[in-house]
Amino acid sequence: MTGLGWIAAIVIGAIAGWLAEQFMRSNMGILMNIILGIGGALILNAILMAVMGSTLGGWIGQLIVGFIGACLLIALARMLRRAA
């Protein structure tokens, strides 16, 4: 997560993961919310850097990126679970 410290990244990741969990109607737990929020933000930030050359900055920008990334990870996990 660009420009944030570790504690802020964990807090924002947890909030983004929880929001994605509520939006996608899944039941993951707090640890998985943190992992999904941070992982989603890392993946989507990498994609944004490759495509646009920059990412959304600040707390709100990273919350949005983490939320979208976590939703994408939840959707990907559902697709893989159905395929298996």
CYANA upper distance limits for C-alpha pairs under 8 A (distance plus 0.5 A):
  1 MET  CA      9 ALA  CA      6.84
  1 MET  CA     38 ILE  CA      7.99
  1 MET  CA     41 ALA  CA      6.92
  1 MET  CA     42 LEU  CA      6.66
  1 MET  CA     45 ASN  CA      7.86
  1 MET  CA     62 GLN  CA      7.14
  2 THR  CA     55 THR  CA      8.24
  2 THR  CA     57 GLY  CA      7.32
  2 THR  CA     58 GLY  CA      8.36
  2 THR  CA     62 GLN  CA      8.13
  3 GLY  CA     57 GLY  CA      7.88
  3 GLY  CA     58 GLY  CA      7.61
  4 LEU  CA      8 ALA  CA      6.43
  4 LEU  CA      9 ALA  CA      6.50
  4 LEU  CA     58 GLY  CA      8.22
  4 LEU  CA     59 TRP  CA      8.30
  5 GLY  CA      9 ALA  CA      6.56
  6 TRP  CA     10 ILE  CA      6.73
  7 ILE  CA     11 VAL  CA      6.75
  8 ALA  CA     12 ILE  CA      6.46
  9 ALA  CA     13 GLY  CA      6.23
  9 ALA  CA     38 ILE  CA      7.43
 10 ILE  CA     14 ALA  CA      6.50
 10 ILE  CA     34 ILE  CA      6.93
 10 ILE  CA     38 ILE  CA      7.48
 11 VAL  CA     15 ILE  CA      6.78
 11 VAL  CA     34 ILE  CA      8.29
 12 ILE  CA     16 ALA  CA      6.48
 12 ILE  CA     37 GLY  CA      7.94
 12 ILE  CA     38 ILE  CA      8.35
 12 ILE  CA     59 TRP  CA      7.91
 12 ILE  CA     62 GLN  CA      7.99
 12 ILE  CA     63 LEU  CA      6.42
 12 ILE  CA     66 GLY  CA      8.28
 13 GLY  CA     17 GLY  CA      6.39
 13 GLY  CA     33 ASN  CA      7.79
 13 GLY  CA     34 ILE  CA      5.50
 13 GLY  CA     35 ILE  CA      7.69
 13 GLY  CA     36 LEU  CA      7.80
 13 GLY  CA     37 GLY  CA      4.50
 13 GLY  CA     38 ILE  CA      5.11
 13 GLY  CA     41 ALA  CA      8.14
 13 GLY  CA     63 LEU  CA      7.78
 13 GLY  CA     66 GLY  CA      6.86
 14 ALA  CA     18 TRP  CA      6.51
 14 ALA  CA     30 ILE  CA      7.57
 14 ALA  CA     31 LEU  CA      8.45
 14 ALA  CA     33 ASN  CA      5.90
 14 ALA  CA     34 ILE  CA      4.56
 14 ALA  CA     35 ILE  CA      8.15
 14 ALA  CA     37 GLY  CA      6.40
 14 ALA  CA     38 ILE  CA      8.14
 15 ILE  CA     19 LEU  CA      6.60
 15 ILE  CA     33 ASN  CA      8.22
 15 ILE  CA     34 ILE  CA      8.11
 15 ILE  CA     37 GLY  CA      7.86
 15 ILE  CA     63 LEU  CA      8.07
 16 ALA  CA     20 ALA  CA      6.61
 16 ALA  CA     33 ASN  CA      8.07
 16 ALA  CA     34 ILE  CA      8.35
 16 ALA  CA     37 GLY  CA      5.56
 16 ALA  CA     63 LEU  CA      6.17
 16 ALA  CA     64 ILE  CA      7.88
 16 ALA  CA     66 GLY  CA      5.87
 16 ALA  CA     67 PHE  CA      4.99
 16 ALA  CA     70 ALA  CA      7.69
 17 GLY  CA     21 GLU  CA      6.52
 17 GLY  CA     32 MET  CA      8.19
 17 GLY  CA     33 ASN  CA      4.62
 17 GLY  CA     34 ILE  CA      6.28
 17 GLY  CA     35 ILE  CA      8.04
 17 GLY  CA     36 LEU  CA      5.98
 17 GLY  CA     37 GLY  CA      4.69
 17 GLY  CA     38 ILE  CA      8.35
 17 GLY  CA     66 GLY  CA      7.73
 17 GLY  CA     67 PHE  CA      6.75
 17 GLY  CA     70 ALA  CA      6.41
 18 TRP  CA     22 GLN  CA      6.74
 18 TRP  CA     30 ILE  CA      7.99
 18 TRP  CA     33 ASN  CA      5.98
 18 TRP  CA     34 ILE  CA      8.39
 18 TRP  CA     37 GLY  CA      8.39
 19 LEU  CA     23 PHE  CA      6.58
 19 LEU  CA     67 PHE  CA      7.15
 20 ALA  CA     24 MET  CA      6.34
 20 ALA  CA     67 PHE  CA      6.06
 20 ALA  CA     68 ILE  CA      7.98
 20 ALA  CA     70 ALA  CA      6.47
 20 ALA  CA     71 CYS  CA      5.79
 21 GLU  CA     25 ARG  CA      6.21
 21 GLU  CA     26 SER  CA      5.70
 21 GLU  CA     27 ASN  CA      7.09
 21 GLU  CA     28 MET  CA      7.60
 21 GLU  CA     33 ASN  CA      7.74
 21 GLU  CA     71 CYS  CA      8.13
 22 GLN  CA     26 SER  CA      7.20
 23 PHE  CA     71 CYS  CA      8.46
 24 MET  CA     71 CYS  CA      7.27
 24 MET  CA     74 ILE  CA      8.03
 28 MET  CA     32 MET  CA      6.22
 28 MET  CA     33 ASN  CA      7.06
 29 GLY  CA     33 ASN  CA      6.66
 30 ILE  CA     34 ILE  CA      6.81
 31 LEU  CA     35 ILE  CA      6.82
 32 MET  CA     36 LEU  CA      6.41
 33 ASN  CA     37 GLY  CA      6.45
 34 ILE  CA     38 ILE  CA      6.57
 35 ILE  CA     39 GLY  CA      6.21
 36 LEU  CA     40 GLY  CA      6.08
 36 LEU  CA     69 GLY  CA      8.30
 36 LEU  CA     70 ALA  CA      5.51
 36 LEU  CA     73 LEU  CA      7.45
 36 LEU  CA     74 ILE  CA      8.42
 37 GLY  CA     41 ALA  CA      6.58
 37 GLY  CA     66 GLY  CA      5.47
 37 GLY  CA     67 PHE  CA      6.86
 37 GLY  CA     69 GLY  CA      7.57
 37 GLY  CA     70 ALA  CA      5.69
 38 ILE  CA     42 LEU  CA      6.64
 38 ILE  CA     66 GLY  CA      6.84
 38 ILE  CA     70 ALA  CA      8.44
 39 GLY  CA     43 ILE  CA      6.65
 39 GLY  CA     66 GLY  CA      8.21
 39 GLY  CA     69 GLY  CA      7.95
 39 GLY  CA     70 ALA  CA      7.69
 40 GLY  CA     44 LEU  CA      6.50
 40 GLY  CA     65 VAL  CA      7.96
 40 GLY  CA     66 GLY  CA      5.74
 40 GLY  CA     67 PHE  CA      7.76
 40 GLY  CA     68 ILE  CA      7.66
 40 GLY  CA     69 GLY  CA      4.18
 40 GLY  CA     70 ALA  CA      4.98
 40 GLY  CA     71 CYS  CA      8.27
 40 GLY  CA     72 LEU  CA      7.87
 40 GLY  CA     73 LEU  CA      7.01
 41 ALA  CA     45 ASN  CA      6.27
 41 ALA  CA     62 GLN  CA      7.38
 41 ALA  CA     65 VAL  CA      5.84
 41 ALA  CA     66 GLY  CA      4.43
 41 ALA  CA     67 PHE  CA      7.94
 41 ALA  CA     68 ILE  CA      8.32
 41 ALA  CA     69 GLY  CA      5.96
 41 ALA  CA     70 ALA  CA      7.76
 42 LEU  CA     46 ALA  CA      6.69
 42 LEU  CA     66 GLY  CA      8.23
 43 ILE  CA     47 ILE  CA      6.86
 43 ILE  CA     69 GLY  CA      7.33
 44 LEU  CA     48 LEU  CA      6.55
 44 LEU  CA     65 VAL  CA      6.95
 44 LEU  CA     66 GLY  CA      8.06
 44 LEU  CA     68 ILE  CA      8.36
 44 LEU  CA     69 GLY  CA      6.07
 45 ASN  CA     49 MET  CA      6.56
 45 ASN  CA     55 THR  CA      6.43
 45 ASN  CA     65 VAL  CA      7.61
 46 ALA  CA     50 ALA  CA      6.73
 47 ILE  CA     51 VAL  CA      6.63
 48 LEU  CA     52 MET  CA      5.97
 48 LEU  CA     53 GLY  CA      7.16
 48 LEU  CA     54 SER  CA      6.76
 48 LEU  CA     55 THR  CA      6.19
 49 MET  CA     53 GLY  CA      4.81
 49 MET  CA     54 SER  CA      5.31
 49 MET  CA     55 THR  CA      6.53
 56 LEU  CA     61 GLY  CA      5.20
 56 LEU  CA     62 GLN  CA      6.79
 56 LEU  CA     65 VAL  CA      7.86
 57 GLY  CA     61 GLY  CA      5.67
 57 GLY  CA     62 GLN  CA      6.87
 58 GLY  CA     62 GLN  CA      6.68
 59 TRP  CA     63 LEU  CA      6.56
 60 ILE  CA     64 ILE  CA      6.74
 61 GLY  CA     65 VAL  CA      6.72
 62 GLN  CA     66 GLY  CA      6.33
 63 LEU  CA     67 PHE  CA      6.50
 64 ILE  CA     68 ILE  CA      6.72
 65 VAL  CA     69 GLY  CA      6.47
 66 GLY  CA     70 ALA  CA      6.39
 67 PHE  CA     71 CYS  CA      6.68
 68 ILE  CA     72 LEU  CA      6.75
 69 GLY  CA     73 LEU  CA      6.74
 70 ALA  CA     74 ILE  CA      6.66
 71 CYS  CA     75 ALA  CA      6.66
 72 LEU  CA     76 LEU  CA      6.58
 73 LEU  CA     77 ALA  CA      6.61
 74 ILE  CA     78 ARG  CA      6.74
 75 ALA  CA     79 MET  CA      6.75
 76 LEU  CA     80 LEU  CA      6.71
 77 ALA  CA     81 ARG  CA      6.54
 78 ARG  CA     82 ARG  CA      6.72
 79 MET  CA     83 ALA  CA      6.75
 80 LEU  CA     84 ALA  CA      6.80
